[in-house]
Amino acid sequence: MLNPIIFTLLFSFLFILMLSKKNPIDLFFLAFNFMGLYSLPLALGGLPGNHYIPSEEIEPFLYVFFSFALFFIVCTSFFYELKIKPVFNQPKNRIQVLTPISLADKFFFHSLSFLFFSVLAFYLFTKGGGEVTKGDVLKNGGIKLVLLETIAIIMVSFSCIRMSKLYIYLSYFCLIIVFYLFGVRSVIVISGLVVVFFHLNKKKSINIYIVTFYFIAALLSLFVIVILKPVYGFILGNESDFLLFFSNVTSGEGLLSGVEFFMTQHIFNSVVMNDFIIPWWEVPLSLMSISPIPTELLGFRTSLFNDLFQPALYPNVPYGMAYNPWAEAYSWGRSLGLVIYLILFLLVICISQSFIDKKPNSVFIPLIMIIAIFTVFYIQRNSLGSYLGYIRNYIYLYTLMIIFSQAASKCFIKRRL
């Protein structure tokens, strides 16, 4: 029980250090806390199991890695605060509200809205029946689901920064539609984090009351996110998911075994415990996921790491498991692989925060914020290939819509003249 206690004390000390910064709420702060959230099983000293996955004790190596990773995030955060951030003449260049909304902005948002409802109409007219599980819904959604989810999150990020009430209400309405139709919790989580980060990152200082409020709100939100899946199963008419969840509530271990950050750490723990190895070519192959060409046409899927580890480590699990980037890094490179992934992880955060601080009025700020939130949070339950596959959708769609809106606004102005 010594390791969990030491790890908890270390995390608490580092958390206090993060709060001591002049402007504590930035991407480094989010990265630190989400890394801490996904390492929660280490503080509890074990990983609960279920019908398919046995309970496990935490491997000592995980304590070493997560302690080092959290410490490295704090050090990088202070380096950025003291050495890099002053170059941008902070806090003058904080994210600012862009007013008035330009013609290009209107073309951008209205075009996105038209595309969203066009895809939605096509889905509703072509979808089949007999969808009784979330898997059925996602399978039938296909590329239409990807488009709707991507557009909805871009709309929220864009409207949040432009601070238009009409845009905000419409983008939230689109979010609700996507969740109701597909039960995809990621649209709620990613969009919510973008909104919260946008408002907190603008503040010059944070007091203890704000931290306490958002901490309580985060705990409540976490509970809501956990129960959204069985609730959506109930909406589909699959009462078994709903009843199973509430039966698990009476058993702490049963409830925890279904929580995502416990499941993902099962993967890392099992990889270390079994000394699991994957070929080195998995990494360059995963890098191709950023390509606009669908990976299926290249002969592999973005779920490549899952396809390699699940049959070997969890052959009896009948459903697709999530990923773990640190398990992937350890599988092909051991400690060196973990260091490389951690450096790249912090490099993306540093570049994103620098862009937000240096160019708060850039048209690409909404895209940068989405990529940043995916990096600090969503990567914790993904592999390199799946992470690049997700952000690829946002990069290409957002860039194309920016080019179109800029060109359309210039043509409109020329015709008016």
TADAWO-V218613 format. One record per pair of residues at least 12 apart in sequence whose C-alpha atoms are under 6 Angstrom apart, sorted by the first residue. I is the first residue (numbers start at 0). J is the second residue. D is the distance in whole Angstrom. If there is no record, write none. Layout:
BEGIN
I,J,D
I,J,D
END
This chain:
BEGIN
3,41,6
3,42,5
3,44,5
7,42,6
22,203,6
22,204,5
24,200,6
25,200,6
27,76,6
30,375,5
33,376,6
37,260,5
45,57,5
47,252,6
47,256,5
48,256,5
51,316,6
87,357,6
92,356,6
93,201,6
93,356,6
94,201,6
94,359,5
97,161,6
102,408,6
103,404,5
103,405,5
103,408,5
106,404,5
107,404,5
115,147,6
131,235,6
136,181,6
151,173,6
151,174,6
152,190,6
154,170,5
155,170,5
156,365,5
157,365,5
182,231,6
229,241,5
263,323,6
267,326,4
275,330,6
276,330,5
276,331,6
277,330,6
277,331,5
279,331,6
285,384,4
288,384,6
288,387,6
288,388,5
289,387,5
289,388,6
289,391,5
301,384,5
301,385,5
322,380,5
322,381,5
322,382,5
323,380,5
323,381,5
323,382,6
324,381,6
324,382,5
END
